[in-house]
């Protein structure tokens, strides 16, 4: 396969939008989810994020990255104001509506209403889940870290509620997100379904790796 070579100078001199697409694609496939929040004025908010990543299992921490403001970030403001938010996996049936939430709606407009998704409140959790999402996480805000090199902010939250389809949760704790129809993304605007190759045994020196699919 013939490769194109770019050095740092080449990248720096690219058109801004081309550079953004290029660099955002280099991280490979990413998790993409809808973040649900509620403002102090009781307006529900929904925004698509592809900067979500696992941070630790004990406690159960998950993080996301916010780009610099301005423009005003309603999701960020709502998280800091209320301390609660939801992370909702995106499936094939709702990916276009999810993408539309990236549009810059006014703060008094709910993206749920604008794109036709349903806010779902349950178990006394303050923030709205997305009813159409198959895997839903209720998150409590724990910490924010300002990243000075590019003026972004990492927000860290703890998973305090979790809703998973029964047939997607295995005995060993593994969640089959492919079976739940969770999709992935690359770059800023490319959405993908997945095909699992295998599940492999825990890697140890001098021990052959084997498939564990047969024991599921």
Buried (B, 14 or more C-beta within 10 A) or exposed (E): EEEEEEEEEEEEEBEEEEBEBBEBEEEEBBBBBBBBBBBEEEBBBBBBBBBBEEBEEEEBBBBBBBEEEEEEBBBBBBBBBBBBBBBBBBBEEBBEBBBBBBEEBEEEEBBBBBBEBEBBBEEEBBBBBBBBBBBBBBBBBBEBEEEEEEEBBBBBBBBBBEBBEEEBBEEEEEBBBBBBBBBBBBBEEEBEEEEEEEBEEEEEEEEEEEEBEEEE
